[in-house]
């Protein structure tokens, strides 16, 4: 898997995961790579620092000092919007668990009734679905998901 830092023609930055650079090129050429903020398909890769793994024999770093402060009102509003979106999906779509990729294909190829679904998929499954032309979108992870 390869992760690219991407930017749309409107200046929205986001990242995308692809099986390899050819997969990105193929999807971008077909207009399948879109900005999540505005839907623009005019996407470019941004400059990225290389991911260099650390040596396994290095000493573990000490915990870093962290600071907390008031949350930016815009960040709070964005988090509320993401919670509302998740709630809407959960109330109006069927949870299919780890069968998401299989069910999405069945719906796409009209092997089962059309309906909204949500569940779990690996990055590889999501990429394969997108390469087949099956539209999928990740649900936002919320802070409480890790608890």
Residue pairs with C-beta under 8 A, 6 or more apart in sequence:
1 17
1 18
1 19
1 123
1 124
2 17
2 18
2 19
2 20
2 21
2 24
3 15
3 16
3 17
3 18
4 15
4 16
4 18
4 24
4 45
4 46
4 48
5 13
5 15
5 45
5 46
5 47
5 48
6 13
6 14
6 15
6 16
6 33
6 43
6 44
6 45
6 46
7 13
7 14
7 43
7 44
7 46
8 14
8 35
8 37
8 38
8 40
8 42
8 43
8 44
9 40
9 42
9 43
9 44
10 35
10 37
10 38
10 40
12 35
12 36
12 37
12 38
12 40
13 46
14 35
14 36
14 37
16 24
16 33
17 123
17 126
17 127
18 24
18 27
18 127
19 124
19 127
23 127
23 131
24 33
24 45
26 131
27 33
27 130
27 131
28 43
31 41
32 41
32 130
32 131
32 133
33 41
33 43
34 40
34 41
34 43
35 41
35 43
36 137
79 142
79 143
82 140
82 142
83 142
85 139
85 140
86 139
86 140
86 142
89 116
89 118
89 139
90 118
92 116
93 115
93 116
93 117
93 118
94 115
94 116
94 117
94 118
95 117
95 118
95 119
96 103
96 117
96 118
96 119
97 119
97 120
98 119
98 120
98 121
99 119
100 117
100 118
100 119
100 120
100 121
100 125
101 121
101 125
101 126
101 128
101 129
103 112
103 117
103 119
104 117
104 129
104 134
104 136
105 111
105 129
105 132
105 134
106 112
107 113
107 114
107 115
107 117
108 132
108 133
108 134
118 139
121 129
121 136
126 136
126 138
129 136
130 136
